[in-house]
Amino acid sequence: MARPIWSGTLTFGLLNIPVSLMAGERKTDISFRMLDSRNKRPIRYERVNSETGEEVAWKDIVKAFEYDKGSYVVLEPDDIKSAAPESHDAIEVEAFVDVEEIGPQYFEKPYVLVPAKKAEKGYVLLREALERTGRIGIARVVIRTREHLCAVMPQGSALMLMMMRYPQELVDVGEYRLPEGESRDYRITEKELEFSEQLIQTMTGEWTPEDYRDEFRERLQDVISKRMKESGVVSAAEQEPEVHDHAATNVVDFMELLQQSISKKQRTPAKKQADAKSGDGDGGKAKPAAKKPAKKAAKKSAKKTAAKSAGKAAKSATKKKAARKKAA
């Protein structure tokens, strides 16, 4: 079950509708990893200091704005928070406009608004009112720390929330060299226009999204499947190199790290393994050794060792004395 990206209320006027924001798109791109051709191991990306070439830990990284080439002003986390909007739990509709008034360049990313329990009435009320009037709601929503411009519009049984671009994010088409004026300025005849219109009419049909597929992705998937059958796959190494806490990778496999941690915790200590092997014939199980006799035996062994050492030292001293007398 998909998790909501954001939860709050959809408000217009005095009406509040508890809703959850769910993803309205699904990424289908095929992503690749870069491997070392010599041993087929993944390549890591590291954060390094451009001057020293040393790796930089996350705790030592700060955010800064480059106001001039090579000149920066460092921002503290509180500085960014102070600029963030206060309202985080409401999609506030500010106006309703005709959908045809907004150009397609303003729409960016779709989401689905899902009503909370017992909030269906207000949800359906807004949906039907928008459908009948042919309007969409222009609103603002804060996700994490950024305020987004968005549009609330009906789509079948759903209310869609379309993320929008601010006008400052769009390039004015007047900056480009475009053919302006009327068709006759470019020697386009009436017959040419008529034939173009007829061609459009012959190719006109109903919009059926199922007729359009990402054919490149499908062909690439077939190539990958074929390559897996012919050449096999690159299996994971039996023992991955140790990854330090400060090391940076572009993909972190937490499951593998957890499994390694669990396996280390479950390993039997070497002493226990030796005791298990030295067990008698009773089912291969080792009998628990008595603690006191083991301590006594250890003490006796220590005394014997000390006595032997003392004897050797005494003999060595006697030999040295005899040698000195002979020399005298």
N, C-alpha and C positions, 0 to 999 in steps of 0.2 A: 504494500500500500504506500503510495507516494505521500511524502510529508509536506505540510504547507511551508511555503517560503516566508510567509508573513501572515499574521492574524490580527484582526482589529475590527473596525466598523466602517461601513460605507454610509456616508452621511450626505444628505441634500435637504436643505431647509431644516426642519426639526425632526426629520425621519432618520433613525439610525438602524442600520441592518448589520448585525454581526456576520462577518464573512472571513474566509480563509483564502489566501492567494496561492493558487496551484500553478505549476508549470504548464504552459500552453504549447510548448515545442519539445521535440526530442532530437537530440544530436545523433546523427547517423554517420558522421564522418569516420573513416578508417584512419586511425592514428598509428604512427610508426615510432619505434625506438631505434636509436643509433647504437650499434654494437661494434666492438673491436673485431676486425676481420680475422685476427690471429687466433683468438680463443673464444669468440662469440659471446663476450661478456658485455653488459650494458655500460655505456659511457655516462659518467656523472657530470653534473654541472655544479661548479663551485663558485661561491662568492669570494672574490679576491680583491685586495686593495690594488688599485691601478698603479700606485707608485712603488710599493714594496713587493707586490706579487704574493703576499701572504693571505691565507684564508681568513675571512672575517666571520665571527660568530654572530648569530641573530641579535644577541643582547648588546652588541656594540654597533648596531646599525640604527641610524636615525633618518628621519625624513627631512628633506630640504627642497627649497624651490630655487631653480636656477634663473635668476632675474637678469643675468647677463652671461655671456660666454665664459665659463669657468668661475663665475661668481655665484655664491649660494647664500641663502639665509635658512638657518635650521629652525624647524618648527617642532615644538613640544606637543605631546599628545593632547594636553589641555588646550593648546591653541586651536587645534582642529575641532575639538569638542565644542569650543565656544562659538564656532561659526556654524555648527550643525543646528538645524531647526529643532524646536522643542517638541512638536507633536509627532509621535511615532506610531500611534495606534488608530489612525483614522485616514480614510480616503475621502477627502473633502471636495465635493463637487462644487465648483465655483460658478459654472454657467452651462447652459445647454445650447448647442449650435446645430445647424444643419450639417449632416455628414458630408454633403457634397461641397461644402465650403472649405474643407481641409484637404490639401494636396497629399498625395501618397508619400511624399518625401518626409512628412512629419511622423509617420508611424514607424515604429522600430521593432518591438518585440511583444508577442501575445502572452497573456496569462488568463487563467480561468478563475472567476470569483465563485466560490462555493459557499452557500449559506450555512450558518450554524443551525443547530437544532432549534425548532420553534421560531425560526426567523424566515420561514418560507413565504409567508404572506407579504411582507415588505419587499422581499426579493422579486416575487412574481409581479407585484404591483409596479415596481420600477421598470421591470423588463417589458411589460405590456404597454406601459405609458410611452416608453422610448420607441417601441415598435410602431405604435399608432401615430405618433407625431413625426417620425422620421428624424429624430434628434439623437445626439450623443452627448454625454456629460463630459465636460472638461474639468479635470480634478488634479490634485497634487497628493503624492504619497511619499512618505519617508521610509526607505528601506536601508537598514543599518544606519549610516550617517549621512546618506545623500538624499536630497529631495528630488523627486522625479515628476515631470509633467506626464499626465496620462489621460486616456479617454475611456469612458465606460460606455459600452455599446451592446445591444442585444444580438445574439447569434443562436437561433433556434431556441432551445430550452435554457440556454446559458446566458449569463452576463459576462462578457469578455472585458478584460482590462488591457488596453493597448498602451505600452510605454511609448512616449512620444519624444521627439527631439525638440529642444528649444530652438528658436529662430537663429540664435547665435552659433548653433552647431552646424547650420546649413550654409553651403556655398551659394552665393548669389550667382544665378546663371548668367547674369550680365557680365561677369568677369571673363566669360569665354566668348570666342568668336563664333557666333551662330548666324545662320541665314535668316535675316529679318525681311519683312515686307510681304507682299502678296505673291500668289503663284505666277501671275503673268510677268512679274519682274524676273522670273527665272525661265521664261519661255515655255511654260507648261501649258499645253493646249487643253481645251475642254474635253476632247476625245480621250486624252490620256487620263484625265480625272474620272471620266465615266467608266473606262475600262478598269481603273483601280477600284472604284466603288463596286463594280460587278464582281471583281475577284474577291473582295471582302465579303460580299453577300454570299458567294458560293462556299466560302470557308467558314461562315458563321454557324455556330452550334451552341449547345448548352454547356455550361461549365461542369465538367465531371472530373474532380480531382484524382479519382482512381486511375484515370487514363495516363497520368504523368508519374513517372518513376525516376529515381536516381539511377540511370542506366550505367553510368561510370562506376558507381559503388558496387552494383551487382556484378559487373564484369570483373572488377578488381577482386571481389570476394571469391569469384570462381577461380581466378588465377591463384589466389592464396590457397584455396582448397586443393587445387591441382598440384601446387608446389609442395604442400604438406604430404601428399600421397607419394610423389616422386622422390623427393629429397629427404623426407622426414622432418622432424622438428628439432630445434636446439633445446635440449633438456637443461633444466636448472642444475647448477653445480652442486655436488654432494655437500660441500662445505663452503659457504660464502665467506669472503674475507670479512674480518671484524670491522664493523661500522662504528666509529666513535660518535659521541653525542654531538660534536660540533661539525661533523661531516655533512655535506649538502648533497642531496640527490634530487633529480627531477621527478622521480617516482619513489615513494616510500612504501614498502610492502610490510605493513604492520602485522598482518597475519603470520608472515614468515618469522618476524622477530618474536612474536608471542609464542609461536610453536617452539622456537629455539630455546626461549626462556623456560617453557614448561618442561622440555626434554632435559635441560640441565638440572632442574629441580628434582626430576624423577630418577636421575642416575644413582646407582647404588655405590656407596663409598668403597674404595679398594679393600679396606680392612674387613668390611662385612662380606665382600665377595670371597676373600681368602678363607674366612671362617666358615662360609657356606660350603666351599669345596672340601674342607677338611672334616666334614661331618661323617659320622659312621654310616653303617649300612641300613639304618632305620629310615628307609624312605628317602635317603639322600639328605636328610635334615641334620643340621648341626645341633648338638646338645648345648644348652647354655652352660658356660663355664662358671665355676664358683668364683666369686670375687675375692674372698679371703685367702684361699690357697694360692691364687695367682699373685697376690701382694706379697705373701711369705716367700714364695719362690723368687720373686723379683728381689727381695731383700737379701736372701741367701746368695743369689748370683752376684749382687753388688758387693757383698762382703768378700766373696772369693776373689773377685777381680781386684779389690783393694789390697787383699793379702798378697796376691801374686805380684802386684806392682811394688809393694813395699819390699818383698823378698828380692826382687830384681835390683831395686835401688841399693839395698844393703850389700849384695854381692858386688855390684859395680864399685861401691865406695871402698870395699876391702881390697879389690884388685888395684885400685889407684894408689892406696897406701903402700902396698907391697912394691909397686913399681917405683915409688919415691925412695923407699929404703934402699933398694938395689942401686938406684942412681947415686944415692949419697955414699 
